């Protein structure tokens, strides 16, 4: 059994995601590294809201969680308006889709597209190959 990466700073004290999948563990590790980096350094040095959002969606979806724009903003420590703008851009790039969510059915939920999953899997597999050399 492979260890699951945990973030001791999370209030829920749960693993970031439950998975034996190497690509998912790579995504979890990168997301945790980025969170730690922002705790130490000024966020403006590394503002990559779109990338952080993609990483968080990859991990959250693997855990079976629906992610709203507001939740995504909280997960990556960004303003909702900024995440909304990036979600619109990522939708234009066919990386995310926005879906109705909640009682009113507003397009508040975001999810990765099949294209985004393929691209992220490719990225994680290539970085894993590099890391194991």
N, C-alpha and C positions, 0 to 999 in steps of 0.2 A: 504494500500500500504506500502510495506517495503522500508526502505531507501536503496539507492544504495551507496556503499562505494566509495568515491571520494578521489583521491590523489591530494591535492592542489599543489604539486610540479610539476605535469605534465604540460607541455607547452600547451597541447591542452585543458586543463581545463574540460575535459569530464570525466564522470564516467569511472572507470576501465572497467566495463561491465554493460549492462542494463539487469537486471534479477530479478525476484521475487523468484527464486529458492534458497532454503536454502543451498544446497550443493555448489552452485556457489558462493553465498555470503560468505561462509566459506573459499573457495579458494581465493576469492578476499581479504578477511581479512588477511589470512596467507601471501599472497604475499605482501600486503601493510606493514605488520609487518616486514617482511624480508627486504624490501626496507628501512624502517626506521632504522632498526638495523644496516644496512651497512652504513648509513649516520653518525652514531654515533661511531661505533666500526670499527676497521680494518677488512676489508673483509676476510683476511686470517684466522681470528678466526672462521669464519663460512662458509668456502668455500664448498658449496654444489651445484655446478653448475647443476648437473643432476636434483636434486630436484627443484631448482629454475626454471629450464627449463620446467619441467612437470607442475608446478603450472602456469607458464606464458602461456603455450600452452592451458591448461584447460580453463583459463579465456579468452584468445584471440579467441579460437575456439568458445566459447559460444557466443561471439560477432560477429561471422561470418567472422573473419579476417583470411586470409592466412598468415602464418608465415614462413618467410625464416630463414635460419641459421643466416644471418646477422641481421635481425630484432630481432630474439630471443636473440642474443648477446647483442644488445642494450637494450632490455627490462630488462635483468637481470644483466647488467653491467659487462659482461665478454668478454674476447677476442674471436674473431670469431673462431680461431684455436681450442681453448679449447671447445667451444660449439660444433664444428664439431666433435671432438673426442668423446664427451659425446653422441652426436646424434648417432654416429656409435655404441657405446656400448648399448644405449637404443634400437636401432634397433635390435641388437643381442638378447636382452632380450624381444623382441616383445612388447615394450612399445611405440615405435614411428615407423612411416614409413616415408621414404623420397620420395618425389614426384618431378617430373619435374616441373619447374616453370620458367616463363619468355620466352623470344623470343627463346633463344637457347635450352630451355628444359632441362637445367641442374637440377640435384637433389638438388636444393637449398631450397625447401620447406620441412617442417617437419610437421607431424600431429600425434596426439595420435591415438593409435589403440583402438579397442573395449575393449581389455584386460586392457589397461591403464585406460580407462574411468571407467570400472567396479571397478578396484582396487582403483582408486582415489575416486570414489563415496563411496566405502566402508570405506575408511580412513576418509573422511569428515563426513560421517554419524556417525562413531564411535566417532570422536572427538566432534561432536555436542552433542551426547548423554552424553559424559563425562562433557562437559561444562554446560549442562543444569541441572546437578545433584546438 
